[in-house]
Amino acid sequence: MKEDQVYIMNVFHSLHQEEFQSYLSPMIHGILKMKIEEEAQEISIKESDKEFIARFYSYCIVGLLIDWMKDDMRESPELLSNKMNEIMDGCIKRALKRFEIHHN
């Protein structure tokens, strides 16, 4: 296990899962909000829908990371990241398009 993985595991084990989730969620949410704003440049969409999309994917990512840590990070972070990237590729843009406001 790499040094940064050991650090993450120590933080995870020293906090309750809820505390760790409340520590990790805002970071993931912030990153997703930036990505959503970038992807939504040409799309007319309500702020509340952008927020919903960010929350949805944030819960997915944080949940996967917590499961990964509960499993003692057996899978390499690179493999986990690659799998998540494969699933997420294009998902935000598609979600934004589904919530797009169509003006008639």
C-alpha angles and dihedrals in degrees: 000000000000122000094252090050090052089052092050091048091050091051091046094050094043093056131054113254091252092053092048091048091050088050095049102036099069091051094050091042091052092051091048092048090055091050092047092051090050093049094043096059094108097030126089105222136149118255089234090058092049088051091050091052091049092050092046095053092038091058090048094051096042091048092052092048092050091049089049091052092046086056088056091250092283092159113068116255088236092056092046090048092049092050092048091047090050092053095041097046105122095351096114093050091048092049091050091050091051090054094042116134111235114207113207 
